[in-house]
Amino acid sequence: MSDESDQKAARGKGGEVHQQAAGEIKVLTTQQGSPIADDQNSLKAGARGPTLLEDHALREKLFHFDHERIPERVVHARGFGVHGYFETYDSLADITCADIFQRKGEITPAFVRFSTVVGSKGSPDLARDVRGFAVKLYTEEGNWDIVGNNIPVFFIQDAIKFPDMVHSVKEEPDRGFPQAQSAHDNFWDFISLTPESMHMIMWVMSDRAIPRSFRFMEGFGVHSFRMVNKEGKAVFVKFHWKPKLGLQSVLWDEAVKVNGADPDFHRRDLWNAIIEGDFPEWELGLQIFDDEFAEQFEFDVLDATKIIPEEQIPIRVVGRLVLNRVVDNFFAETEQVAFCTQNIVRGIDHSEDPLLQGRNFSYLDTQLKRLGSPNFTHIPINAPKCPVHHFQQDGHMAIYNPKGRVNYEPNSWGDGGPRECPEKGFISYPQEVGGEKQRVRSESFADHYSQARQFYISQTPIEQQHIADALAFELSKVKTPRIRERIVSHLLNIDQELASKVAEMLAIEGLPHPAEAALPTRYDLPPSDKLSILKNGPQSFKGRKIGVLMSEDGNAAVLKYLEAALQEEGAIYEVIAPHAGELKGSDGAIIKIDEKIDGGPSVLFDAIVILPGAETVNMLVSNYAAVRFVSDAFNHNKFIGYVDAAQPLLNKANIEDMLDNGCHPLNDEASVQAFIVKCRDLRYWKRG
Ligand code: HDE
């Protein structure tokens, strides 16, 4: 590896690190800068003799390799980070003195890390899981981290339960499996004994937990926070990230297959979109409310297992997050980034949510363990981009070491600085607190079922069925009957029909008694349409991808119309064929193949188009992967465009008699355009 000055020189020449100017190959060196003559052979006593301990180059190379790994995050180990910026739409000075919200059009650099929670670093992207949505905003007055998830509630109400909750869902300690799955006894045992998790369970069993892409999911700060203005007046706020491309999830059967076909599905999607210049965007929405609302709201705003429906407190959109740059080095940025909930800035403050309070200890502590030094803020990805002056010094890997004599405050050297500044500094909101010191859960946190029910009844029938199927799938992997039954007893407090469906799929005879509840379920909470994915469809195919199945002499004219229509829509396609390389279209022109059929199953695409040559369609008919490409797409309710020549393949896939309005014959420009308009619905649900 080149040293720092070498890297700078390389960068200065406009090149990447390691990129060499013509005729100027760099000499490989040790870490100490000593040129290496032979990097293929270790130093031996004779050609076939033992290796000598004296071989400093070998020892240094192995030593460094042995220490390449740092502890993976105990949760959210598998992540993917990218750079971007946040743009403030309008000044929010009336609500907060946070510098980032003072000026219309202010641009603040950002780094975002998406993650799954349960699996280890090498686990597949499409596990049924919560997704982390952590945003670091490098503001002019310090780093502000919104360490959120793609689900607005959490499993537990108090931080003291977090280690139990996480232990239960990770691999079981005796056997070390299952990996990246909640479908096992320990998790459901814990859940069945933790009724406060029921609302979260509804979300995690819904399609929210199997998103199609990071680009098509929402983000939430989860807790109530405070915003404080110049006069010291505070309001509560909840943070929402709304994807411009809308929401979209995959089906469970797709998730299972995607994990095999492309375990990096989500990260590849984000990487490709950014590399192609199709920068994903989210808008930051605030739910702003005051103490008066908090007092009369039917649940406690400090309880992280509750939402405030958007119908009750509408969202105010205040800016946008644009992700426009991939990392240069995964380890340096994505692995070493250290999010901390306690990284807040003047004008934003915590609330007394007991989950958030515990997190404020946990994140700093975890970074020390992971990164090995209190100087992790010296690592470029964690370093603020505004001036930093303090007297914290020394420690492992101290990179920025102040010069001169002063390392304490107050001092009388020079101008005596740096000094604290009450006008500019962070001041905690003086919330009045008091009471007896006690280990209790507030009674206002006691209703565990009403919002779980509200979430369930807000879904379309298709989404409700997915929740029932997911519960039955997960519980079918639980081997202990009493755990299954305990879950059904909770479901009875949420929705009778849901409980019965799940019990039936698990062949539980006779429903158990409903679980005892501290408070009865409120059946009067109205549905909230915003909680459904399908009720909030994007009405656009932008950012989506079509898989075009072709063989030699495939229909080049339709492909051209498709390319134009997709470009217009902001979507893309990939060509799939029985072999890799290239093929000749019907017009004789060469078409580049993106995936050989067994590497490009239809689960990787949002819709498919079948464009074989009339003489060569049998290459596809006799190919099992090609037949499944079509039948899977059909069974996954995808839109299918096809030319006449595709008929034998439709026959082989056994769908020729079932072609419906989601299957669209393509022959001219108009038919292709009409097909893309259909694709905006993302799936043809009527197929059943
Ligand atoms: Fe975390 N969480 N968490 N968490 N969390 C971590 O920090 C923790 C919680 C979230 O991409 C850890 O650096 C406690 C809620 C994200 O680097 C750790 C509690 C929410 C990420 C930790 C919670 C989150 C983490 C593991 C309950 C959504 C990944 C490694 C009191 C609002 C950040 C690390 C990244 C990571 C602790 C609950 C989101 C151990 C104690 C609720 C997105 O410190």
Residues whose N, C-alpha, C, O or C-beta is under 5 A from the ligand:
A	BS01	HDE	R73 V74 V75 H76 G79 R113 S115 G132 F133 A134 V147 G148 N149 F154 A159 F162 F220 G221 V222 V337 F339 L355 G358 R359 S362 Y363 T366
